[in-house]
Amino acid sequence: MSIDKLDQIILEKMKRFGEPAARISLFIIFFWFGILKPLGVSAAEPLVLKTVDWMPLLSARQWLHVIGWWEMIIGISFLFRKTTRLAIGLLFLQMVGTFMPLFILPEITFQENGIPFLPTLEGQYIVKNIIIISAALVIGGNLDDRK
């Protein structure tokens, strides 16, 4: 078998399995991390509570639960083509909140005297969401109403 033929086989497999793998990955991440919030066992709880403490209408803990359920809905919505647009819309709204600590809690998200180049573990946890946004864009870009 030639290198070109092997390359073509690999490319076809990646085209076939890439998007489903991304969808399942997004489901796992959002559903898993989401369900931990209303259960009260999320490692992100202190950061989320500090981030939403200023928000009106609900207490910070109630917002934590809303965010958890919101994330679970995002995850489930990525599993189905018909709900992908909903998933992407909810994800982008959620990401606004996810990135907020970088701006409103720099003392938690960046190492002292390192702004903006030395994120803490919390800051790294937030910044890595860039790849989640990119995956959502790829999935959304592959939506075709004719399929």
DSSP file (Angstrom, degrees, kcal/mol; ACC not computed):
  #  RESIDUE AA STRUCTURE BP1 BP2  ACC     N-H-->O    O-->H-N    N-H-->O    O-->H-N    TCO  KAPPA ALPHA  PHI   PSI    X-CA   Y-CA   Z-CA
    1    1 A M              0   0    0      0, 0.0     2,-0.1     0, 0.0     0, 0.0   0.000 360.0 360.0 360.0 135.0    0.0    0.0    0.0
    2    2 A S     >  -     0   0    0      1,-0.1     4,-2.4     4,-0.0     5,-0.2  -0.369 360.0-116.3 -79.7 160.9    1.3    3.4   -0.9
    3    3 A I  H  > S+     0   0    0      1,-0.2     4,-2.8     2,-0.2     5,-0.2   0.882 116.9  54.1 -61.6 -39.8    1.7    6.3    1.5
    4    4 A D  H  > S+     0   0    0      2,-0.2     4,-2.2     1,-0.2    -1,-0.2   0.904 109.0  47.4 -63.4 -41.2   -0.9    8.3   -0.6
    5    5 A K  H  > S+     0   0    0      2,-0.2     4,-2.2     1,-0.2    -2,-0.2   0.927 113.3  47.7 -66.1 -44.4   -3.4    5.5   -0.3
    6    6 A L  H  X S+     0   0    0     -4,-2.4     4,-2.4     1,-0.2    -2,-0.2   0.913 111.2  51.9 -61.4 -42.9   -2.9    5.1    3.4
    7    7 A D  H  X S+     0   0    0     -4,-2.8     4,-2.6     1,-0.2    -1,-0.2   0.904 108.9  50.5 -60.0 -42.2   -3.2    8.9    3.8
    8    8 A Q  H  X S+     0   0    0     -4,-2.2     4,-2.3     2,-0.2    -1,-0.2   0.897 109.7  50.1 -64.3 -41.2   -6.5    8.9    1.9
    9    9 A I  H  X S+     0   0    0     -4,-2.2     4,-2.1     2,-0.2    -2,-0.2   0.924 112.1  47.8 -62.4 -44.9   -7.8    6.1    4.1
   10   10 A I  H  X S+     0   0    0     -4,-2.4     4,-2.5     1,-0.2    -2,-0.2   0.919 111.0  51.1 -63.8 -43.6   -6.9    8.0    7.3
   11   11 A L  H  X S+     0   0    0     -4,-2.6     4,-2.4     1,-0.2    -1,-0.2   0.903 109.3  50.7 -60.2 -42.4   -8.4   11.2    5.9
   12   12 A E  H  X S+     0   0    0     -4,-2.3     4,-2.1     2,-0.2    -1,-0.2   0.900 110.8  48.9 -63.5 -40.7  -11.7    9.4    5.1
   13   13 A K  H  X S+     0   0    0     -4,-2.1     4,-2.8     2,-0.2     5,-0.3   0.906 111.0  50.2 -65.3 -41.1  -11.8    8.0    8.7
   14   14 A M  H  X S+     0   0    0     -4,-2.5     4,-2.4     1,-0.2     5,-0.3   0.901 111.2  48.6 -65.3 -39.8  -11.1   11.4   10.2
   15   15 A K  H  X S+     0   0    0     -4,-2.4     4,-0.5     1,-0.2    -1,-0.2   0.890 115.4  45.5 -64.2 -38.5  -13.9   12.9    8.1
   16   16 A R  H  < S+     0   0    0     -4,-2.1    -2,-0.2    -5,-0.2    -1,-0.2   0.899 127.5  24.2 -72.1 -41.6  -16.3   10.2    9.1
   17   17 A F  H  X S+     0   0    0     -4,-2.8     4,-2.2    -5,-0.1     5,-0.2   0.594 101.8  82.5-104.3 -12.9  -15.5   10.1   12.8
   18   18 A G  H  X S+     0   0    0     -4,-2.4     4,-2.3    -5,-0.3     5,-0.2   0.944  95.2  41.5 -61.6 -52.8  -14.2   13.6   13.6
   19   19 A E  H  X S+     0   0    0     -4,-0.5     4,-2.7    -5,-0.3     5,-0.2   0.938 115.6  48.9 -66.2 -46.3  -17.5   15.5   14.0
   20   20 A P  H  > S+     0   0    0      0, 0.0     4,-2.6     0, 0.0     5,-0.2   0.907 111.9  51.0 -58.5 -37.8  -19.2   12.7   16.0
   21   21 A A  H  X S+     0   0    0     -4,-2.2     4,-2.5     2,-0.2    -2,-0.2   0.913 110.8  48.1 -64.2 -41.5  -16.2   12.5   18.2
   22   22 A A  H  X S+     0   0    0     -4,-2.3     4,-2.5     2,-0.2    -1,-0.2   0.910 112.1  49.5 -64.4 -42.0  -16.3   16.3   18.8
   23   23 A R  H  X S+     0   0    0     -4,-2.7     4,-2.3     2,-0.2    -2,-0.2   0.932 113.2  45.5 -62.4 -46.3  -20.0   16.2   19.5
   24   24 A I  H  X S+     0   0    0     -4,-2.6     4,-2.8    -5,-0.2    -1,-0.2   0.895 112.1  52.5 -65.3 -39.9  -19.6   13.4   22.0
   25   25 A S  H  X S+     0   0    0     -4,-2.5     4,-2.7    -5,-0.2    -2,-0.2   0.925 110.3  47.4 -61.4 -44.9  -16.6   15.1   23.6
   26   26 A L  H  X S+     0   0    0     -4,-2.5     4,-2.6     2,-0.2     5,-0.4   0.890 111.6  51.6 -65.1 -38.5  -18.6   18.3   24.0
   27   27 A F  H  X S+     0   0    0     -4,-2.3     4,-3.0    -5,-0.2     5,-0.5   0.963 111.7  46.6 -59.3 -50.9  -21.5   16.4   25.5
   28   28 A I  H  X S+     0   0    0     -4,-2.8     4,-2.3     1,-0.2     5,-0.4   0.938 115.3  45.4 -58.8 -49.5  -19.2   14.7   28.0
   29   29 A I  H  X S+     0   0    0     -4,-2.7     4,-2.3     1,-0.2     5,-0.3   0.952 119.9  38.4 -60.9 -51.7  -17.5   17.9   29.0
   30   30 A F  H  X S+     0   0    0     -4,-2.6     4,-2.0    -5,-0.2    -2,-0.2   0.913 120.4  43.6 -71.6 -42.1  -20.6   20.0   29.4
   31   31 A F  H  X S+     0   0    0     -4,-3.0     4,-2.8    -5,-0.4     5,-0.2   0.951 117.9  44.8 -68.2 -46.6  -22.9   17.4   30.9
   32   32 A W  H  X S+     0   0    0     -4,-2.3     4,-1.2    -5,-0.5    -2,-0.2   0.957 119.7  39.2 -62.8 -53.1  -20.3   16.0   33.3
   33   33 A F  H  X S+     0   0    0     -4,-2.3     4,-0.6    -5,-0.4    -1,-0.2   0.855 116.8  53.9 -67.2 -32.5  -19.1   19.4   34.5
   34   34 A G  H >< S+     0   0    0     -4,-2.0     3,-1.2    -5,-0.3    -2,-0.2   0.935 105.0  50.7 -65.8 -47.6  -22.6   20.8   34.5
   35   35 A I  H 3X S+     0   0    0     -4,-2.8     4,-1.3     1,-0.3    -1,-0.2   0.781 100.5  65.2 -65.8 -26.0  -24.2   18.1   36.7
   36   36 A L  H 3X>S+     0   0    0     -4,-1.2     5,-2.4    -5,-0.2     6,-0.7   0.812  94.5  61.5 -65.0 -28.3  -21.5   18.6   39.3
   37   37 A K  H X<5S+     0   0    0     -3,-1.2     3,-1.3    -4,-0.6     5,-0.2   0.969 106.7  39.1 -68.5 -54.7  -22.7   22.1   40.0
   38   38 A P  H 345S+     0   0    0      0, 0.0    -1,-0.2     0, 0.0    -2,-0.2   0.790 113.1  58.5 -67.3 -22.1  -26.3   21.3   41.2
   39   39 A L  H 3<5S-     0   0    0     -4,-1.3    -2,-0.2    26,-0.0    -3,-0.1   0.635 110.8-126.2 -77.4 -12.3  -24.9   18.3   43.1
   40   40 A G  T <<5S+     0   0    0     -3,-1.3    -3,-0.2    -4,-0.6    -4,-0.1   0.757  83.4 102.5  77.2  25.0  -22.6   20.7   45.0
   41   41 A V      < +     0   0    0     -5,-2.4     2,-0.4    -6,-0.1    -4,-0.2   0.140  41.3 129.1-126.0  19.7  -19.4   18.8   44.2
   42   42 A S    >   -     0   0    0     -6,-0.7     3,-1.3    -5,-0.2    -9,-0.0  -0.612  51.6-148.9 -80.9 131.7  -17.9   21.0   41.4
   43   43 A A  T 3  S+     0   0    0     -2,-0.4     4,-0.3     1,-0.2    -1,-0.1   0.734 101.1  59.1 -66.2 -21.8  -14.2   22.0   41.9
   44   44 A A  T 3> S+     0   0    0      1,-0.2     4,-2.7     2,-0.1    -1,-0.2   0.507  76.9 100.4 -83.6  -4.6  -15.2   25.2   40.0
   45   45 A E  H <> S+     0   0    0     -3,-1.3     4,-3.0     1,-0.2     5,-0.2   0.889  78.5  48.8 -52.9 -50.3  -17.8   26.1   42.6
   46   46 A P  H  > S+     0   0    0      0, 0.0     4,-2.0     0, 0.0    -1,-0.2   0.915 114.8  45.9 -59.2 -41.1  -15.8   28.7   44.5
   47   47 A L  H  > S+     0   0    0     -4,-0.3     4,-2.0    -3,-0.2    -2,-0.2   0.918 114.3  47.7 -66.3 -43.7  -14.7   30.5   41.3
   48   48 A V  H  X S+     0   0    0     -4,-2.7     4,-2.4     2,-0.2     5,-0.2   0.928 110.8  51.4 -63.9 -44.9  -18.3   30.4   39.8
   49   49 A L  H  X S+     0   0    0     -4,-3.0     4,-0.7    -5,-0.2    -1,-0.2   0.899 112.0  46.4 -60.4 -41.5  -19.8   31.7   43.1
   50   50 A K  H  < S+     0   0    0     -4,-2.0     4,-0.3    -5,-0.2     3,-0.2   0.857 112.8  51.5 -67.6 -34.3  -17.3   34.6   43.2
   51   51 A T  H  < S+     0   0    0     -4,-2.0     3,-0.4     1,-0.2    -2,-0.2   0.880 117.5  35.7 -70.9 -38.4  -17.9   35.4   39.5
   52   52 A V  H >< S+     0   0    0     -4,-2.4     3,-1.8     1,-0.2    -1,-0.2   0.405  84.6 104.4 -98.3   2.4  -21.7   35.5   39.8
   53   53 A D  T 3< S+     0   0    0     -4,-0.7    -1,-0.2     1,-0.3     7,-0.2   0.779  82.2  49.4 -55.6 -29.8  -22.0   37.1   43.2
   54   54 A W  T 3  S+     0   0    0     -3,-0.4    -1,-0.3    -4,-0.3    -2,-0.1   0.591  85.2 114.0 -85.5 -12.7  -22.9   40.5   41.7
   55   55 A M    <   -     0   0    0     -3,-1.8     3,-0.1     1,-0.1     8,-0.1  -0.320  61.6-127.7 -71.6 142.4  -25.7   39.2   39.4
   56   56 A P  S    S+     0   0    0      0, 0.0     2,-1.6     0, 0.0    -1,-0.1  -0.191  76.8  31.5 -80.4 174.7  -29.3   40.2   40.1
   57   57 A L  S    S+     0   0    0     -2,-0.0     2,-0.3     0, 0.0    -2,-0.0  -0.238 112.7  44.6  78.8 -44.2  -32.5   38.2   40.6
   58   58 A L  S    S-     0   0    0     -2,-1.6     2,-0.1    -3,-0.1     0, 0.0  -0.837  85.5-103.1-126.9 162.9  -30.9   35.1   42.1
   59   59 A S     >  -     0   0    0     -2,-0.3     4,-2.5     1,-0.1     5,-0.2  -0.385  41.2-105.3 -75.2 164.0  -28.4   34.3   44.8
   60   60 A A  H  > S+     0   0    0      1,-0.2     4,-2.1     2,-0.2     5,-0.1   0.900 123.2  51.4 -57.7 -41.2  -24.9   33.2   43.7
   61   61 A R  H  > S+     0   0    0      2,-0.2     4,-1.7     1,-0.2    -1,-0.2   0.894 108.9  50.1 -65.5 -39.1  -25.7   29.6   44.7
   62   62 A Q  H  > S+     0   0    0      1,-0.2     4,-2.4     2,-0.2    -1,-0.2   0.906 109.5  51.4 -64.6 -40.4  -28.9   29.7   42.6
   63   63 A W  H  X S+     0   0    0     -4,-2.5     4,-3.0     1,-0.2     5,-0.2   0.891 105.0  57.4 -61.8 -38.1  -26.9   31.0   39.7
   64   64 A L  H  X S+     0   0    0     -4,-2.1     4,-2.1     1,-0.2    -1,-0.2   0.913 108.5  46.0 -57.0 -43.7  -24.5   28.1   40.1
   65   65 A H  H  X S+     0   0    0     -4,-1.7     4,-2.6     2,-0.2     5,-0.2   0.912 111.5  51.1 -66.8 -43.1  -27.4   25.7   39.7
   66   66 A V  H  X S+     0   0    0     -4,-2.4     4,-2.8     1,-0.2    -2,-0.2   0.930 110.7  49.4 -59.0 -45.5  -28.7   27.6   36.7
   67   67 A I  H  X S+     0   0    0     -4,-3.0     4,-2.6     1,-0.2    -1,-0.2   0.904 110.0  51.7 -62.1 -41.4  -25.3   27.4   35.1
   68   68 A G  H  X S+     0   0    0     -4,-2.1     4,-2.0    -5,-0.2    -2,-0.2   0.936 112.9  43.4 -60.9 -47.1  -25.0   23.7   35.8
   69   69 A W  H  X S+     0   0    0     -4,-2.6     4,-2.3     2,-0.2    -2,-0.2   0.901 112.1  54.7 -64.8 -39.8  -28.4   23.0   34.2
   70   70 A W  H  X S+     0   0    0     -4,-2.8     4,-2.3    -5,-0.2    -2,-0.2   0.923 108.6  48.9 -57.1 -46.6  -27.5   25.3   31.3
   71   71 A E  H  X S+     0   0    0     -4,-2.6     4,-2.5     1,-0.2    -1,-0.2   0.883 108.7  52.7 -64.0 -38.8  -24.3   23.3   30.7
   72   72 A M  H  X S+     0   0    0     -4,-2.0     4,-2.6     2,-0.2    -1,-0.2   0.907 108.9  50.0 -63.6 -39.6  -26.1   20.0   30.8
   73   73 A I  H  X S+     0   0    0     -4,-2.3     4,-2.6     2,-0.2    -2,-0.2   0.904 109.3  52.1 -64.5 -41.1  -28.6   21.3   28.1
   74   74 A I  H  X S+     0   0    0     -4,-2.3     4,-1.5     2,-0.2    -2,-0.2   0.957 111.0  47.8 -57.6 -50.0  -25.6   22.5   26.0
   75   75 A G  H >X S+     0   0    0     -4,-2.5     4,-0.5     1,-0.2     3,-0.5   0.936 113.8  45.1 -58.2 -50.2  -24.1   19.0   26.2
   76   76 A I  H >< S+     0   0    0     -4,-2.6     3,-1.3     1,-0.2     4,-0.4   0.895 109.7  56.6 -61.8 -40.0  -27.3   17.2   25.4
   77   77 A S  H >< S+     0   0    0     -4,-2.6     3,-0.8     1,-0.3     6,-0.3   0.782  98.7  60.6 -66.0 -26.7  -28.0   19.6   22.5
   78   78 A F  H << S+     0   0    0     -4,-1.5    -1,-0.3    -3,-0.5    -2,-0.2   0.674  91.7  69.5 -73.3 -14.8  -24.6   18.8   20.9
   79   79 A L  T << S+     0   0    0     -3,-1.3     2,-0.4    -4,-0.5    -1,-0.2   0.741  97.7  54.4 -73.5 -21.1  -25.6   15.1   20.5
   80   80 A F  S X  S-     0   0    0     -3,-0.8     3,-1.0    -4,-0.4     4,-0.3  -0.937  70.3-142.9-123.4 134.9  -28.2   15.9   17.9
   81   81 A R  G >  S+     0   0    0     -2,-0.4     3,-1.4     1,-0.2     4,-0.4   0.882 102.4  59.1 -57.9 -39.4  -27.9   17.7   14.5
   82   82 A K  G 3  S+     0   0    0      1,-0.3    -1,-0.2     2,-0.1     4,-0.2   0.739 112.1  39.0 -66.4 -21.6  -31.4   19.3   15.0
   83   83 A T  G <> S+     0   0    0     -3,-1.0     4,-2.4    -6,-0.3    -1,-0.3   0.260  85.2 101.8-110.5  11.4  -30.4   20.9   18.2
   84   84 A T  H <> S+     0   0    0     -3,-1.4     4,-2.7    -4,-0.3     5,-0.2   0.896  79.9  52.5 -64.3 -40.8  -26.8   21.9   17.3
   85   85 A R  H  > S+     0   0    0     -4,-0.4     4,-2.4     1,-0.2    -1,-0.2   0.906 110.3  49.0 -63.1 -39.4  -27.7   25.6   16.6
   86   86 A L  H  > S+     0   0    0      2,-0.2     4,-2.9     1,-0.2     5,-0.3   0.938 110.8  50.9 -61.0 -46.9  -29.3   25.7   20.1
   87   87 A A  H  X S+     0   0    0     -4,-2.4     4,-2.5   -10,-0.3    -2,-0.2   0.915 111.6  46.9 -57.6 -45.2  -26.2   24.2   21.6
   88   88 A I  H  X S+     0   0    0     -4,-2.7     4,-2.5     2,-0.2    -1,-0.2   0.912 112.6  49.1 -67.2 -42.3  -23.9   26.7   19.9
   89   89 A G  H  X S+     0   0    0     -4,-2.4     4,-1.8    -5,-0.2    -2,-0.2   0.939 114.8  44.2 -61.4 -47.0  -26.1   29.7   20.9
   90   90 A L  H  X S+     0   0    0     -4,-2.9     4,-2.5     1,-0.2    -2,-0.2   0.883 112.3  54.1 -64.4 -38.0  -26.2   28.5   24.5
   91   91 A L  H  X S+     0   0    0     -4,-2.5     4,-2.7    -5,-0.3    -2,-0.2   0.929 107.3  49.1 -62.6 -46.2  -22.5   27.8   24.4
   92   92 A F  H  X S+     0   0    0     -4,-2.5     4,-1.2     1,-0.2    -1,-0.2   0.889 112.4  47.9 -65.5 -36.9  -21.5   31.2   23.2
   93   93 A L  H  X S+     0   0    0     -4,-1.8     4,-1.1    -5,-0.2     3,-0.3   0.919 113.4  48.8 -64.6 -41.9  -23.7   32.8   25.9
   94   94 A Q  H  X S+     0   0    0     -4,-2.5     4,-2.2     1,-0.2    -2,-0.2   0.870 105.0  58.4 -64.7 -37.8  -22.1   30.5   28.5
   95   95 A M  H  X S+     0   0    0     -4,-2.7     4,-2.2     1,-0.2    -1,-0.2   0.813  96.7  61.9 -66.1 -29.7  -18.6   31.3   27.3
   96   96 A V  H  X S+     0   0    0     -4,-1.2     4,-0.8    -3,-0.3    -1,-0.2   0.953 110.6  40.6 -57.6 -47.7  -19.2   35.0   28.0
   97   97 A G  H  < S+     0   0    0     -4,-1.1     3,-0.5     1,-0.2    -2,-0.2   0.867 111.0  57.8 -67.5 -36.2  -19.7   34.1   31.7
   98   98 A T  H  < S+     0   0    0     -4,-2.2    -1,-0.2     1,-0.2    -2,-0.2   0.865 109.8  43.6 -63.3 -36.7  -16.8   31.6   31.6
   99   99 A F  H >X S+     0   0    0     -4,-2.2     3,-1.3     1,-0.2     4,-0.5   0.603  90.1  90.3 -85.2 -11.6  -14.3   34.2   30.5
  100  100 A M  H >X S+     0   0    0     -4,-0.8     4,-2.8    -3,-0.5     3,-1.8   0.860  75.9  63.1 -55.1 -40.8  -15.5   36.9   33.0
  101  101 A P  H 3> S+     0   0    0      0, 0.0     4,-1.9     0, 0.0     8,-0.3   0.817  92.9  64.9 -58.2 -27.6  -13.2   35.8   35.8
  102  102 A L  H <4 S+     0   0    0     -3,-1.3    -2,-0.2    -4,-0.2    -3,-0.1   0.830 116.4  28.5 -60.7 -29.1  -10.2   36.8   33.6
  103  103 A F  H << S+     0   0    0     -3,-1.8    -1,-0.2    -4,-0.5    -3,-0.1   0.791 130.4  34.3-101.8 -36.1  -11.5   40.4   33.8
  104  104 A I  H  < S+     0   0    0     -4,-2.8    -2,-0.2     1,-0.2     3,-0.1   0.633 127.6  34.1 -99.6 -13.4  -13.3   40.7   37.1
  105  105 A L    >X  +     0   0    0     -4,-1.9     3,-2.1    -5,-0.4     4,-1.8  -0.301  64.1 147.2-132.3  52.0  -11.1   38.3   39.2
  106  106 A P  H 3> S+     0   0    0      0, 0.0     4,-2.0     0, 0.0    -1,-0.1   0.784  70.1  66.7 -61.0 -24.8   -7.6   38.7   37.8
  107  107 A E  H 34 S+     0   0    0      1,-0.2     5,-0.1     2,-0.2    -5,-0.1   0.729 111.0  35.6 -67.3 -19.1   -6.2   38.1   41.3
  108  108 A I  H <4 S+     0   0    0     -3,-2.1    15,-0.4    -7,-0.2    14,-0.4   0.751 121.8  43.4 -98.6 -33.3   -7.5   34.5   41.0
  109  109 A T  H  < S+     0   0    0     -4,-1.8    11,-1.7    -8,-0.3     2,-0.4   0.601 113.0  47.7 -95.6 -12.1   -6.9   33.9   37.3
  110  110 A F  B  < S-A  119   0A   0     -4,-2.0     5,-0.1     9,-0.3     3,-0.1  -0.979  84.1-112.2-130.8 144.8   -3.4   35.4   37.0
  111  111 A Q    >   -     0   0    0      7,-3.5     3,-2.0    -2,-0.4     4,-0.3  -0.382  52.9 -82.9 -68.1 150.2   -0.3   35.0   39.0
  112  112 A E  T 3  S+     0   0    0      1,-0.3    -1,-0.1     2,-0.2    -5,-0.0  -0.274 114.3   4.8 -56.9 136.1    0.9   38.0   40.9
  113  113 A N  T 3  S+     0   0    0     -3,-0.1    -1,-0.3     1,-0.1    -2,-0.1   0.657 112.1  93.6  62.7  18.8    2.9   40.4   38.7
  114  114 A G    X>  +     0   0    0     -3,-2.0     3,-1.7     4,-0.2     4,-1.4   0.414  56.6 171.3-119.5   1.4    2.2   38.2   35.7
  115  115 A I  T 34  -     0   0    0      1,-0.3    -5,-0.0    -4,-0.3    -3,-0.0  -0.346  69.6  -2.4 -58.3 132.7   -0.9   39.7   34.1
  116  116 A P  T 34 S+     0   0    0      0, 0.0    -1,-0.3     0, 0.0    -2,-0.1  -0.917 131.2  52.7-101.7  14.7   -1.7   38.6   31.4
  117  117 A F  T <4 S+     0   0    0     -3,-1.7    -2,-0.2     1,-0.2    -7,-0.0   0.549  99.7  57.8 -94.5  -6.7    1.0   36.1   30.6
  118  118 A L     <  -     0   0    0     -4,-1.4    -7,-3.5    -7,-0.2    -1,-0.2  -0.673  69.0-173.0-124.5  77.9    1.1   33.9   33.7
  119  119 A P  B     -A  110   0A   0      0, 0.0    -9,-0.3     0, 0.0   -10,-0.1  -0.377  19.9-128.9 -69.2 148.6   -2.4   32.4   34.3
  120  120 A T     >  -     0   0    0    -11,-1.7     4,-2.7   -12,-0.1     5,-0.2  -0.192  41.5 -87.3 -76.2-178.8   -3.0   30.4   37.5
  121  121 A L  H  > S+     0   0    0      1,-0.2     4,-2.2     2,-0.2     5,-0.1   0.905 134.4  50.6 -59.2 -40.5   -4.5   26.9   37.2
  122  122 A E  H  > S+     0   0    0    -14,-0.4     4,-1.6     2,-0.2    -1,-0.2   0.911 109.8  50.0 -62.6 -42.9   -8.0   28.6   37.2
  123  123 A G  H  > S+     0   0    0    -15,-0.4     4,-2.8     1,-0.2    -2,-0.2   0.899 110.5  49.2 -62.8 -41.2   -6.9   30.9   34.5
  124  124 A Q  H  X S+     0   0    0     -4,-2.7     4,-2.2     1,-0.2    -1,-0.2   0.895 106.8  56.4 -64.1 -39.6   -5.6   28.0   32.4
  125  125 A Y  H  < S+     0   0    0     -4,-2.2    -1,-0.2    -5,-0.2    -2,-0.2   0.862 113.0  42.1 -58.4 -37.7   -8.9   26.2   33.0
  126  126 A I  H >< S+     0   0    0     -4,-1.6     3,-1.9     1,-0.2    -2,-0.2   0.936 111.8  52.0 -75.9 -48.7  -10.7   29.2   31.5
  127  127 A V  H >< S+     0   0    0     -4,-2.8     3,-2.1     1,-0.3     4,-0.2   0.824  97.1  67.8 -61.5 -33.0   -8.3   29.9   28.6
  128  128 A K  T >X S+     0   0    0     -4,-2.2     3,-1.4     1,-0.3     4,-0.6   0.675  79.5  81.7 -63.2 -13.8   -8.5   26.3   27.4
  129  129 A N  H <>  +     0   0    0     -3,-1.9     4,-2.3     1,-0.3    -1,-0.3   0.637  69.4  81.9 -66.6 -11.9  -12.1   27.0   26.5
  130  130 A I  H <> S+     0   0    0     -3,-2.1     4,-2.2     1,-0.2    -1,-0.3   0.892  90.3  51.3 -57.4 -38.8  -10.8   28.5   23.2
  131  131 A I  H <> S+     0   0    0     -3,-1.4     4,-2.5    -4,-0.2    -1,-0.2   0.846 106.4  53.8 -69.6 -32.5  -10.6   25.0   21.8
  132  132 A I  H  X S+     0   0    0     -4,-0.6     4,-2.2     2,-0.2    -2,-0.2   0.918 109.2  48.5 -65.6 -42.9  -14.2   24.3   22.9
  133  133 A I  H  X S+     0   0    0     -4,-2.3     4,-2.2     1,-0.2    -2,-0.2   0.921 111.6  50.3 -61.5 -43.2  -15.3   27.4   21.0
  134  134 A S  H  X S+     0   0    0     -4,-2.2     4,-2.3     1,-0.2    -2,-0.2   0.908 109.0  50.9 -62.5 -42.5  -13.3   26.3   18.0
  135  135 A A  H  X S+     0   0    0     -4,-2.5     4,-2.5     1,-0.2    -1,-0.2   0.907 109.8  50.6 -61.8 -41.2  -14.8   22.8   18.1
  136  136 A A  H  X S+     0   0    0     -4,-2.2     4,-2.9     1,-0.2    -1,-0.2   0.894 109.4  51.3 -63.4 -39.6  -18.3   24.3   18.2
  137  137 A L  H  X S+     0   0    0     -4,-2.2     4,-2.5     2,-0.2    -2,-0.2   0.894 110.2  48.8 -64.2 -40.1  -17.4   26.5   15.2
  138  138 A V  H  X S+     0   0    0     -4,-2.3     4,-1.0     2,-0.2    -2,-0.2   0.940 113.7  46.0 -64.8 -46.7  -16.2   23.5   13.2
  139  139 A I  H >< S+     0   0    0     -4,-2.5     3,-0.8     1,-0.2     4,-0.3   0.942 115.1  46.9 -60.9 -47.3  -19.4   21.6   14.0
  140  140 A G  H >< S+     0   0    0     -4,-2.9     3,-1.3     1,-0.2    -1,-0.2   0.874 108.2  56.0 -62.8 -37.5  -21.6   24.5   13.2
  141  141 A G  H 3< S+     0   0    0     -4,-2.5    -1,-0.2     1,-0.3    -2,-0.2   0.715 104.5  54.6 -67.1 -20.2  -19.7   25.1   10.0
  142  142 A N  T << S+     0   0    0     -4,-1.0    -1,-0.3    -3,-0.8    -2,-0.2   0.470  80.2 116.1 -91.5  -3.4  -20.5   21.6    8.9
  143  143 A L    <   -     0   0    0     -3,-1.3     2,-0.4    -4,-0.3    -3,-0.0  -0.464  40.9-179.5 -67.4 134.2  -24.2   22.0    9.4
  144  144 A D    >   -     0   0    0     -2,-0.2     3,-2.1     1,-0.1    -2,-0.0  -0.951  25.1-150.2-138.2 116.1  -26.0   21.6    6.1
  145  145 A D  T 3  S+     0   0    0     -2,-0.4    -1,-0.1     1,-0.3    -2,-0.0   0.662  95.1  65.3 -61.4 -15.4  -29.8   22.0    6.1
  146  146 A R  T 3         0   0    0      1,-0.2    -1,-0.3    -3,-0.0    -3,-0.0   0.624 360.0 360.0 -82.8 -12.7  -30.0   19.6    3.1
  147  147 A K    <         0   0    0     -3,-2.1    -1,-0.2     0, 0.0    -2,-0.2   0.469 360.0 360.0 -88.2 360.0  -28.7   16.6    5.2
